[in-house]
């Protein structure tokens, strides 16, 4: 097998991957991703012990143990472009032999759980609730540089979305991918909905920006002024569009391509229909972090 060139797989002087500055032994097989670098310590403060703390640019990684399970938490920064970097380099850490620069024969499957914030697109999904993304539809352009793998269900969802939301416009490259069923099953169940967590599940829209791409009017005129109304009314079989944010579709699509398992969980800090914003978004995020760690460690 031909080695991957130094210009393509960049390894720094300490033998770590370029952007994340991580060595293969510094990452766990279960990885929680957060956008905000400061949120990493809000997750790792719940660990029983911490092995590694690595910082480089906006990428902060803590790896440690919770109830005997090894977990990493890493900040991605904002947007699909950063997800391209983070997921590609995480995959390289577990599936590329850094000494020979070749792909390993035996592949490692990572469990990737996004823990982030989001805006609700349904009136009945209130602020301070939680959304587990059963599917994602990306309005960003990341996946046009790859060859995405869609099943028939996802292709039909994408076709209906293009027709109903974009009026058949083909200038948008859409990426439609589902959560990994094994991870979704852990969180999106009846027990959680009726316990101490108000949890919903549905389609998450990933946008390439925070303002215009999410229908916010500040000073600039929008090309799609009715976007929120259209998104909130879209249905596919029993699924509704529940929320939108800026990373989920990239995480789902990249994970699918590389054979990893992914799930996105969002703390709803804004309701774009009722125009409400959480009075204590930090408490909502803390509740989500505790839920994720509890379910991942089965305690």
C-alpha positions in Angstrom: 0.0 0.0 0.0 1.4 3.4 -1.0 2.1 5.7 2.0 0.1 8.9 2.4 2.3 11.8 1.5 3.6 14.2 4.1 1.6 17.1 2.5 -1.7 15.2 2.8 -1.3 13.7 6.3 0.6 16.3 8.3 2.2 15.1 11.5 4.0 17.6 13.8 7.4 17.3 15.5 6.0 15.5 18.5 4.4 12.9 16.2 0.8 14.3 16.6 -1.8 15.0 14.0 -1.6 18.6 12.6 -4.6 20.6 13.8 -5.7 18.6 16.9 -2.2 18.1 18.1 -3.1 14.6 19.3 -1.2 11.3 19.4 -3.2 8.1 18.8 -3.0 7.1 22.4 -4.5 10.4 23.6 -7.9 9.7 22.2 -10.7 7.4 23.3 -13.0 5.3 21.1 -16.0 7.3 22.5 -15.7 11.0 21.7 -18.0 13.8 22.8 -17.8 16.8 20.5 -18.7 20.4 21.7 -18.4 23.6 19.8 -17.1 26.0 22.5 -13.6 25.3 23.8 -14.7 26.4 27.2 -17.3 23.7 27.3 -14.7 20.9 27.3 -13.9 21.5 30.9 -17.7 21.6 31.7 -17.8 18.0 30.5 -14.5 16.7 31.9 -15.2 18.1 35.4 -17.6 15.1 35.7 -14.8 12.6 34.9 -13.4 10.5 37.7 -9.9 11.1 36.4 -8.2 12.9 33.4 -5.3 11.4 31.5 -4.6 14.1 28.9 -5.3 17.8 28.4 -4.3 19.0 24.9 -4.8 22.5 23.5 -4.2 23.7 20.0 -6.0 26.6 18.3 -9.7 26.2 19.0 -9.3 22.5 19.4 -9.2 21.5 23.1 -9.2 17.8 24.1 -9.6 16.2 27.5 -9.4 12.4 27.8 -10.3 10.6 31.0 -12.5 8.0 32.7 -16.0 8.1 34.0 -17.4 5.1 35.8 -14.5 3.0 34.3 -15.3 4.1 30.7 -12.6 6.0 28.8 -14.1 9.1 27.1 -12.6 12.0 25.2 -14.3 15.4 24.8 -13.1 17.7 22.1 -14.0 21.2 20.9 -14.7 21.6 17.2 -15.3 25.3 17.0 -18.2 26.4 14.8 -19.4 25.2 11.4 -19.1 22.3 8.9 -15.6 23.3 7.8 -14.2 22.6 11.2 -16.0 19.3 11.4 -14.2 18.3 8.2 -10.9 18.8 10.0 -11.9 17.3 13.4 -13.5 14.1 12.0 -10.9 13.5 9.4 -8.1 13.8 12.0 -9.9 11.7 14.6 -10.3 8.9 12.0 -6.6 9.2 11.1 -5.7 8.8 14.7 -7.4 5.4 15.0 -7.2 4.1 11.4 -3.9 5.3 10.0 -0.5 3.8 11.1 1.5 7.0 11.6 4.9 5.2 11.3 4.2 3.7 7.8 1.6 6.4 6.8 -0.7 3.6 5.6 -4.4 2.7 6.3 -4.7 -0.1 8.9 -6.3 -3.3 7.8 -8.4 -3.5 11.0 -10.6 -0.4 11.3 -11.7 1.2 14.6 -15.3 2.5 14.8 -15.6 5.6 16.9 -18.7 6.6 18.9 -19.2 10.3 18.2 -21.7 12.3 20.2 -22.2 15.9 19.5 -23.4 18.0 22.5 -24.4 21.4 21.4 -26.9 24.2 21.4 -29.7 24.8 18.9 -32.8 26.7 18.0 -36.2 25.0 17.9 -38.4 25.2 14.8 -41.5 23.8 16.4 -43.7 25.7 18.8 -44.2 22.6 20.9 -40.4 22.1 21.4 -39.7 24.6 24.2 -36.5 26.3 25.3 -34.5 24.2 27.8 -35.6 20.9 26.2 -33.4 18.5 24.3 -33.4 17.2 20.7 -31.9 14.0 19.5 -31.4 14.3 15.7 -32.8 11.2 14.0 -31.8 12.7 10.6 -29.9 15.6 9.3 -30.2 17.7 6.2 -27.2 19.9 5.4 -27.6 23.2 3.6 -23.8 23.6 3.7 -21.6 22.6 0.8 -19.1 20.3 2.6 -20.3 17.0 1.1 -20.1 18.1 -2.5 -16.4 17.5 -2.1 -16.9 13.9 -1.1 -19.1 11.0 -2.4 -21.9 10.7 0.2 -23.6 7.4 0.9 -27.4 7.7 1.1 -30.0 4.9 1.6 -33.3 5.0 -0.3 -35.1 6.5 2.7 -32.6 9.4 2.9 -32.8 10.0 -0.9 -36.6 10.3 -0.8 -36.4 12.7 2.2 -33.9 14.8 0.3 -36.0 14.8 -2.9 -39.1 16.0 -1.0 -37.1 18.7 0.9 -35.7 20.0 -2.4 -39.2 20.2 -3.9 -41.1 21.6 -0.9 -38.5 23.9 0.6 -36.3 24.9 -2.3 -39.0 24.8 -5.0 -37.0 22.3 -7.0 -33.9 24.5 -7.1 -30.8 22.4 -7.8 -28.2 25.0 -7.0 -28.1 23.7 -3.4 -26.0 20.6 -2.7 -28.0 18.8 0.1 -26.6 16.1 2.3 -29.1 13.9 4.1 -27.9 11.4 6.6 -29.4 9.5 9.6 -28.1 9.1 13.1 -26.6 5.7 13.9 -29.5 3.6 15.2 -27.6 2.1 18.1 -26.8 5.5 19.6 -30.2 7.0 18.9 -31.8 4.1 20.7 -29.9 4.9 23.9 -31.3 8.4 24.0 -34.6 8.8 22.0 -36.8 6.5 24.0 -40.1 6.7 26.0 -38.4 6.4 29.3 -36.4 9.6 28.8 -39.4 11.5 27.5 -41.4 10.8 30.6 -38.6 11.1 33.2 -36.7 14.2 34.2 -35.8 15.2 30.6 -38.1 16.7 28.0 -36.6 15.1 25.0 -37.7 15.2 21.3 -36.4 13.6 18.2 -36.6 14.6 14.5 -34.9 16.2 11.5 -32.1 18.7 12.2 -31.1 21.2 9.5 -27.5 22.2 9.4 -26.8 25.7 8.2 -23.5 27.3 6.9 -24.0 30.4 9.1 -25.8 31.8 12.1 -27.6 34.9 10.7 -28.9 34.9 7.2 -28.7 31.1 6.7 -30.9 30.7 9.8 -33.4 33.3 8.8 -32.2 36.1 11.1 -32.7 39.6 9.8 -30.2 42.2 11.2 -29.5 44.6 8.3 -29.1 42.5 5.2 -32.1 41.5 3.0 -32.7 37.7 2.9 -32.9 35.6 -0.2 -35.3 33.2 1.6 -37.4 35.4 3.9 -40.0 32.6 4.5 -37.3 30.0 5.3 -38.4 29.4 8.9 -42.1 29.0 8.0 -41.2 26.5 5.3 -38.9 24.5 7.5 -41.3 24.3 10.4 -44.1 23.0 8.2 -42.0 20.3 6.5 -42.9 16.6 7.2 -41.6 13.3 5.8 -43.5 10.2 6.9 -43.7 10.7 10.7 -40.7 13.1 10.9 -40.8 16.9 11.4 -37.9 19.4 11.2 -37.3 20.0 14.9 -34.3 22.4 15.0 -31.3 23.9 13.2 -27.7 24.4 14.0 -24.3 24.3 12.3 -22.6 20.9 12.6 -24.8 17.9 12.7 -25.1 17.1 9.0 -21.3 17.3 8.6 -20.8 15.0 11.6 -23.4 12.4 10.3 -22.2 12.4 6.7 -18.5 12.2 7.5 -19.1 9.5 10.1 -21.1 7.5 7.6 -18.3 7.7 5.0 -15.6 6.6 7.5 -17.6 3.9 9.2 -18.1 5.6 12.6 -21.3 5.9 14.7 -22.7 9.3 15.3 -25.5 11.0 17.2 -26.2 14.7 17.7 -27.9 16.0 20.9 -28.9 19.6 21.2 -29.9 21.8 24.1 -32.7 24.0 22.8 -31.7 27.5 23.9 -34.0 29.4 21.5 -37.5 28.8 20.0 -37.6 30.6 16.6 -41.4 30.3 16.4 -42.3 31.7 19.7 -39.3 34.1 19.7 -38.1 32.9 23.1 -34.6 32.5 24.4 -33.5 30.4 27.5 -33.1 32.4 30.7 -30.4 29.9 31.8 -28.8 28.2 28.8 -25.9 27.0 31.0 -28.2 25.0 33.2 -29.8 23.4 30.2 -26.4 22.4 28.8 -25.4 21.0 32.2 -28.5 18.9 32.2 -27.6 17.6 28.7 -24.0 16.8 29.7 -25.1 14.9 32.8 -27.6 12.9 30.7 -25.0 12.0 28.0 -22.4 10.9 30.5 -25.0 8.9 32.5 -26.2 7.0 29.4 -22.7 6.4 28.0 -21.4 4.9 31.2 -24.7 3.1 32.0 -24.8 4.5 35.5 
